[in-house]
Amino acid sequence: MRDLQDIRVEIDQVDKDILKLFTKRMELACQVAEYKIATGKKVYDKDRENQKLEKLSSYVEDDFSQQAVKELYTQIMSISRKKQFAILREHGVCYDNGFTLVDQFDFSNAVVCFQGVEGAYSQLAMMAYFGENMKSSFHVELWRDAMEAIKNGKADYAVLPIENSLAGSIEENFDLLSEYNVAIVGEQILKVEHALLGVKGATIEDVKTVYSHPKAIAQCDLYIRSKHMDWDVINLHNTAVSAQKIKEDNNKTQAAIGSTYNAKLYDLDILEESIQDEKNNETRFIIVSKEKKYKRDADKISLMLEISHEPGSLYRILSNLMFNGINMNRIESRPIKGVNWQYRFFIDIDGNLDDEAVSNALTGLSEECVNLRVLGNY
């Protein structure tokens, strides 16, 4: 049996030889980039890479080695592409994100819409984000109505919930982002404080039926199950709509789950405060607009992308972020309508569209994705 130290010495020498060849290969990759710049050819040639992987794996016999060779050269070719993308950017060949850089947004003449009636959490998020710095606001019944208002020019901005720290993502609004050509220009994190609201003079003992939005009900699930299993819980479009119904029906046996602002707005009694299961419950709202603009100090980018349905495709795509030192802080998938078992990915990354690393990554993503769209930088 050979001594372990002797084997390691030999491995070290083999690694040095491999590195020399790797360096030579990368030099050749740079020459390939220069050729592609001159001829206008794309960096990513899927058919060529697949043929190369099949040929290289055929040089070894056993199944393990064949798979290992494919994995090794998939990584080598991926690294080569990242280098070529960087060279392309140096020569002014980069992804056109479609956004315009501005120093500040002017909301003074802005018309803003939100979903729900007066007192909806979307309105509270709007007030927190815009304050008095807007011309006017109005509410719509559905989230889709808000997108239509942007599309038709009735509103300049719309406020939409996108995820909750407890109940998770608002799937419908991710689908709407893919359907409508809008841009995310800002976000507002709103702490969710749910209260049980009833008509004047009502008590908790009077309550038999509770109304609220399904997400709000889910966020108070433990409170309901542990204390009030006998309640009939009914879903409505919005927490504020629920409060409005309680006011209109004027029935002591009915209550709503909503914000304390709803109690003030609809002249209801607060039967119990802070009934949400998670006391640090927060909802993230996005501010969307038809105009694709971003500020110089924006530091979060939202992307939507579609990739090929094959092994390793997601890793290959995400490696564009890794090799450019970009942090991904969120990823969400949604089914693509009309295509079974195909998914669209929504990704949030740190950075600004003006950053060199971001531009390099987007150039790579644009070539390697089936479809890529920058949703916003905010």
Disulfide bonds with the S-S distance in Angstrom:
none
